């Protein structure tokens, strides 16, 4: 048994309370490092890629903490995933095609007061969701909107008509 296994215990769920606490402390620091490597944008406006990476990293850390996954291989695989996420994030800045694939494109919901219901349906935006987006931008009526767009991160941005 290596020194690490003496600290964290076996991967079969039979570790002692102290070993589970050691796993928790190590994984807490490891999770923070992964978040720092992934970058701030991972937890701001989440793209589908960001959501998948966040879920998988959280799942891996959880399974490793409880001894349901082998410690070192799971940490290594998680680090590879986070580094791939970082690589894709950096590459999408330089490649419009990869950016389009990873993040999608914005969708026009309203133009000059005209609502595009097919776009709303395609993106799962209800009338209430649209009105909430308008209210968040201090716009009360659809007729007052020059342009409303569902951005790639899922937020609705609004450009009011000029008075």
SULKA-V778277 format. One line per field, one symbol per residue. phi: phi as a letter, one per 20 degrees, with the letter a starting at -180 (. if undefined). A space follows every 50 residues. Layout:
# SULKA-V778277
phi = ???
This chain:
# SULKA-V778277
phi = .ffffffenfedndffgfffffgfffffffffffffffnffgddefegff fffffffffffffffenecfffffffffffffffgffffffffecfffff ffdncfcfdcclneeefffffgdmdegfffffffffdldecgfedebcce ffeneedcdffff
